[in-house]
Amino acid sequence: MQAFREWAPEWLIRLTILLVIAPGFLVLGLYGGNLTEAAGFYGIEPADAQYSILVYYVGLASFFPLEQRLVSYFTTRHYFLFGVFLMTGCNYLLYTVREPFFFLLLRFVEGICISGIMATGMSLIFSRLADGRARIMGYAIFYGLLMASASLSLQVASSALHYFDFYVLYQLLIYLQLPGAILLFFLLKDVRLRPRIPLYQVELPSFILLVAALLLWGYTMVYGQQENWLDSPKIVTAALVGSGLTVLFVMRQQALKRPFIRLELLRNGPFVVSLLVLLFFYICRGTLGLAMQYFSSVLQLDPLHISLLMIPNLAGIALGTAVIPRFLLRKKSIQLIWLSGFGLLAVYHLWMYGLFDSEVEMIDFIGPLFCQGVGVAVLMVPVIHFSVSSVPASVSSHATALGVITRYLGFSLSIALLNFSRLYAKSIHYHRIQEQVTVLNPYTGERLAQYKQQLIDHGMQAEPAALAAQKGLGQAVDLQAQLRYSMDYYLLMAGLIGVVMIGIALMPYLKSKLVFSKQPPVPF
């Protein structure tokens, strides 16, 4: 049944859907590049702001199975407008609230709202793309925007924060939602795209178990290193309770006639392979955050200049989005596409490994960041659609739910790995460098004298200059330790990518062609 008014032109319908889901893309990456600003605005630690990103993903991932029931119960117009209304309300409350608990609660509700808006928006988009070629282009564009969301959010946020306070971002999101909501009100009809299903058998216990387990998993990943992992009673409790809730969730799904998520899909070999590739893909993407930290702390770039560095990354995503449909339309094998994408990511990591230095020009990073953008764009659509094509159409929504959860696990694992290696590997390098920087080392004396003389030349007295020179030397040691740690992490990821590429090359069923069926779209 047609959901839009007959008089509405196709271009206006597509523009309206884009205007509705665009703020959702911005919310996905709003906090990623502005953790310090968000933490300062709410009076919390950067780790708390980082955890809020995972809380948002928990809302998105856990609500998707429920969303499939709710969207059939309500008319598309009412459901869509209610989701936009809730999203606007969340942004207004986030603009006014300062308490950490309510901040995290609103982030969770925000994730739920985005889950409904994105899923319904994609259903409306792909219901209008009957042609196979158009569907391929639609998938590529949607997931290209998804991959670009972090960089796009950084562009918008850094420009706004350069001139305004953090709360202006929420005002901007509210204003961005209004045009789409108004157009949606006039263009959508009161119809249902699916048969109405009563809500008397909604599996709320499974939803609660899944939410609690994912929240505790995220807490362990974000705060584990900060709390010294198993030496902390908080982390031990979170890990044990989270594991117990996961076991209860699995047991309940096995006992239910209509499970919340069909876990038997995990017995499907190709589907499991696609989830593992997706998991590793999101772990690899975490290194971009490490690069941004390097730009900020080592090169001393402000967020506005960092956002300018992300423009080549956006250009790479745009190129990859334009190229991948041609590969798919020519029916290239999954194996070739995956190897090409991971090959580009390997080049990016090795290239960045060679560039890490305390004195380097911004222009030197254009190439590797562009390469990273092309790599993620080439991988995203084939990996996701292969996972759904590996299962029957009747259970594709359950495959989507598992895919969203896998994305969450990969993102949280990348945070844990970065936090662990940042403190562990950096401390090792710091002590090694510190052992060489002694008063017996003539180079140390030369550097101290150089620092001291520079400060005296700027008008500082000799005694304070000597103390400041000692502090400057300590900062230089810390800087070198961070550079070494960053190089180690990038080299490790490049090696792991090589191992994954060998595994992909040895899997015979990955030589099959990627066929774009008419299965429901996959918003993860």
N, C-alpha and C positions, 0 to 999 in steps of 0.2 A: 504494500500500500504506500502511496506517495505521502511523504511526511511534510513536504513544503507546499506552499500555495502554488497553484498552477500558473499564476501570472508572474511569478518570480523568475528572472533569468538565471541561467546556470552560473554565470560568473558571480552574481550577487550571492547565491546560495553558498558557493565555495568560499567566497570572501567572508561571509558571516561565520561559517564554521571555523575558519582560520582565526578570526578575531576572538572567538570564544575560547579556543584552546591555546592561543598564543601566550596569555598570561601564565598558563600552566607550565609552559616551557621555561619561562623566566623564573618561576618559583623553584623549578628543579635545581637550578644552579645559583640561586640568589645568595646563599650563605657560604658556598664553597670558596670563593675568592675574597670574602669579606668577613672572615671569622673574628678578627680582632675588633672590627667596627661593631659587629653584632654583639660580641661579648661586652664591649664597653657600653653599648646602648642599654642592655638589660642588666648590667652589673654582675655578670657571670664570668666563668673562666672560658678560654677558647675551646677547651675540651667539652664543656657543656654545650656550646654553640655547635660543635662538631656532632655531638650526640643528638642534637635536635634534627640534624639532617637525617640520621638513621631513624628517629622517631617518625619523621615525615614518610620515609620509605616503608616503615612498618604499617602505617595507615593505608598507604597505597597498595601494598602487597596483600595484606590480610583482608581488605574489603572487596577485592576483585571477585572472589567467588560469590559473596553476598550480592554484589552489584548485578550479577547475571539474573538474580531473582527479582530484585527491586525494579529493574528497568522494564521488565515484562508486566509488572503490576500497575505501574503508573503510565500515563500517556507520555510520549517522548517530549512534548512541549513542556508539560508541568515538571517532569523529571529534570530536564536540562536547565530550565529557569530556576528551579529550586536549588540545584547544585551551584549555579552561578551566584545566586543570592547568598547561600551559605559561605561560598568562597569570599565574596565581598565582605560579609560580616566578620569572617576570620581575619582578613587583612585590616579591617577597622579596629578590631580588638587587639591585634598584634601591635598596632600603632599606639594604642592607649595603655595596654597592660605592661607592667614591668616585673611582676613576680615570676621567678623561674619556673615554678610548677605550672602556672597557667600558660606560660610561654610554651612549654613542652606539650601541654594538653591541646593547645590551639594548633600546634604544628601537626599533631596526630590527626585532628579533625580536618586540617587542611589537606593532608594526604588522602583522606577518605573522599573529600570533595573532588580532588583532582582525578582520582581513580574513576569516579563516575563520569566526570566531564570528558576525560580523554577517551574512555571506552565508548561512550555514546557518540562522541564526535567522530571517532574512527568508523563506527558502524554506519553513521550517516554518510560519511565520505565514500566508503567503499561500496555502499549500496547503490551509488550513482556511477560507479565505474564498472560497467559490465564487460567492457573489452579487456582482454588479457594484457595487452600492451599498456593500456591506461592504468590497470591495477599495479603492474610492475613499477611504473613511474610514480604512482601514488605511494606505494610502500617506500621507495627510495627517498622521496621527498620528505615523508613523515619522519622516518628514522634518521635522515640527514639533519632535520631540525632538532630531533631528540639529542643527537650527538653534539650538535652545535649549541645546545641550551646553556651549558656551563660557560662557554666563551661569550655567547650573546649576553648572558646575565652579567658577566664581568664587564662587558662594554657598557651596558646600561648603568650598572651600579657604580662603577668607578667614575663615570662621567657625572652622575648625580651627586655622589659623595664628595667630588672635588669642589663642588660649589654649595652643597646643602648638607644638612644633617641626615642621619640614618633613617629617621622616621619618614622622610620624603619618599623613600622607596615604596613604602606601603601606600602612600597617597597615589603614587604613580601607578601601582598595580590596580588600585580601585578605579582610577580613571580609564585605564586600559580595558577594564572589563565592561564598562558601560556601553560603548558602541555595539559590541557583539550581543550583549543582552537585549538591547533595544531592538536591533534588527531581528534577533531570534524571536522576540515576542510577536512581531508582525508577520514573519515569514513561516513559522511552524504552525501546523494544524494539530488539533487535538486527536491524534491517532496513535495506535500502538504498532510498532514494527514487529512485535512477537505476540503470540497468544498469551493472554493473561493467566498467570499462575498464582493461586492463593498463597498467602504468607504464613499459613498455619504450620508448615514444616521447615521453617528457617532454622538452620543449624547454628544457633548462637553459642552453645557450649564449645564447639570446635573453633569458632571465631575467637572466643575469649582465650582458649588454650594457645592458639596460634599467635595471637597478639602478645600474650605474656611471654611465651618462649622466645619470640623474635626480639622483644624489648630487652630481655635479660641477656640474650646473645650479643646484642649491640652494646649493652652496658659493659660486658666483659671485654669486647674488642676495643672500645674507646678508652676505658679507664684501667685496663689490665696492666699496662706498662707503668702508668702513673702510680698505681697502688702496689706495684711490685708483684703482680700476678698471684701465685698461690700462697704467698706470704701474707696476703691480705684476707681477713675473714669475709669482707664484702665480696671480693671476687670469687672466693671459694663458694660462698652461699649462692651467688648469682649463677655460677656455672652448674652447680649441683641441682638447684631448683629448675633452671632452664632445661637441663638434660632430662630431669624427671617429667617436666611438662611436655617435652617433645615426645617422650615415650608414651605418655598418656594420649597425646594427640594421635600418634600412629595407631595405637591400640583401638582408639575410638573409630578411626576411619575404617579399620579392618572389620569392626563389628557392625557398622552402619550399613543399611541396605542402600541408601543414597548418601554416600560420603560427601563431606565438604570438599575434599580434594581426593581424586582417585590416585592413590599412591602406587597402585599396580602398574602405572605407566613407567615407573622406575625399573621395571623388568624388561622394558623395550631397549635393546642395545643401542640402536642409532639415536634414539631420543636421549638416552643417558650421555652418550658421547657429545651430543650437541649442547647439553647442559654443562658438561665439564669444560667444553670449549668456551661457552659463554661465561662461566665462572672465571676462567683464566683470563679471558678478554677484559673483564672488569678489574681484575687485579692489575693487569698491565696498564690500564688507563690511569691507575693511581699515581704512576710516576709523573704524570703531567702536573699534579699538585706539588710534587717534590721540586720540579723545575720552577714552578711559580714561587715556592719558598726560597729557592736559590736566587731568583731574580730580586726578591725583596730584601733578604738578609745579607747576601754577599755583594750583589751589584748595587744595592741600595736604591732600587727603583721604586717609585711610588705606584699605587694601584692604577693610575691613569696611564703611565708608561707601560706597565705590565699588560694592560688591556690592548695597547697598541701592538705589543708583541704577539698577542693572540690573533691578530688579523690574518697573518699567514696560515694559522691553524684553521681558521674559518674558511679561508680560500681553499685549503686542502680538502676540507669536508665537502665544500661545494663541488670541487672537481670530482672527488670520489663518488658523490651522489649522482653526478651527471654521467660518469663512466660505467658504474655498476649495472644500470639497466641494459646497456649494450652487451655486456657479458652474459646477462641472463637471457636476453632475447636471442642471442646466438647459441644458447644452450651449452655453455661451457660447464665443465664438471665442477662439482663442489670442491673437490680436492684442489684443483688449480686455483679457484677463487680464494679459498682459505689460505693456501700457501702464499699467494700473492699478498694478501692482507697482512699476515704475520711476518712475511719477509720485509714489508715496508716498516712495520713496527720494530723489527730487529735492527734495520738500518737507522731508524730514529734513535734507538737506545745507544748504539755504538757511536753514532755521530755526536750525541750529547756527551757521551763519556769522554770523547776527545776534546770537547769544548769547555768543560768545567775548569774554570780558572778565576782568580780574583780580578784579573784585568782582561776583559774581553768586550768587544763591541756588540751592541744590540743587533746589528745587521747580520752577525754571524749565526744567529739563531733562527733566521727566516727559513733556511733550508730544512733543518730537522723538524721544526714545528709544522711546516707545510707537509712534510713526509708523514708525520704522525696523523694529521688530519685526513690525508688520503687513505691511510691504513685503516683507521677506525671506520670510515665511511664504506670502504670496500668490504669489510667484514660483517658489519651489523645486520644488514638485511638478509644475506645468505645464511648466517648462523641462526637467526631467529626463525626464519621461515622453514629452514630444514628441520628444526625441532618440531614444529607443528605439522609439517608434511609427513613426519615419521609416525604419526598416530592417526587413528580414525577420526573423521570429521565430527562424529558424535561426542567425542571427549576432548576436542581441541580447546575448549574453555578451561578444562583442568590442566592441560599442557601449558596454557598461558599462565595460569596461577603458579605452577611450578617454575616457569621461566621468570616471573616477577620475583619470586622468593630467591631464586638463584642469583639474580641481579643484585638483590639486597645483600646476600651472603658474600658475593664477590667484592662489592663495595666496602662492606665492613671488614672483610679480611685484609683488603689493601690498607685500610686505616691502621689495623693492628700491626701489620708487617712494617709499615712506615714508622709507627710509634716505637716499636721494639728496636728496629735497626737504628733509628735516630739516636736513642739513648745508649744502646749497647755498643754498636759499631763506632759511633762518634766518640764515646768515652775511651774505647781502646786506642783510637788514633790520637786522641787528645793526650793521653798519658805517654804514648810513644814519642810524640813530638815534644812534649814537655821534658822528657828525659834528655833530649838533645839540646834543648834551650836552657843551658846552665851558664853560670858566670865564668866557667872554665872555657866555654866555647867562644873563640874570638869573634865569630859572626854575631853572637848575641850581644857582646859589648858594642860592636859597631852599630847594630840596629838601635840599641838603647840610646847611644850617643846621637844618632841621627834623629830619633824621635824627640829627644830632649832639646837639640839645637833648633829644630823646627818650631817647637813651642816657645823657646826663648825669642826666636826671631819674630814671633807674633805678639811679643810683649809680656810673656809670663816670666815670673821670677824663677831662679835656678832651682830652688828646693821643690816648689810645687811642680815644676817642669819634670824633675826627676821622678816624682811619684806618678805623674800623668803618663810618663814614658813607660813605666812598669805596667800600668793599666793598658796602655796601647799595645804593648807586646803580648799581654795576655789575650787581648781581643784578636790579635793576629794569629795566635796559636789556635784559638777557638774557630777562627775562620778557616784555617787550613784543615782542621779536624772535620768540619762540616763538608768541605770540598771532597776530602777523601771518602767520607761516608757516602756522599751522593754518587761518587764514581763507583764505589763498590756495589751500591744498590742497582745502578743502571747496568753494570756489567753482569750482575746476577740475573736480572730480568732478561737481558739479551741471551744469556746461556739457557735459561728456561724456555724462552721462545724457540730457540734452536731445537731443544728436546721435543717440544710440542710439534714443531714442523716435521720432525722425523716420524713421530707417531702418526700424524695426519697422512704422510706419504705412504705409510705401511698399511693403512686401512683400506681394504679393497672396495667396500660398499660406498666409500666416499667418491668413487669415480662416476657415480650416477649423476644424471642431470637434475637440476633444480626445476621442479614443475610448480608453477603458481596456480594452485587450485582455487576454488571459490569457498574455501573454509573461512570461518569468521576471522577478522583481523586480530592482530595480537599487539596490544598496547603495552609492551615492555621492551 
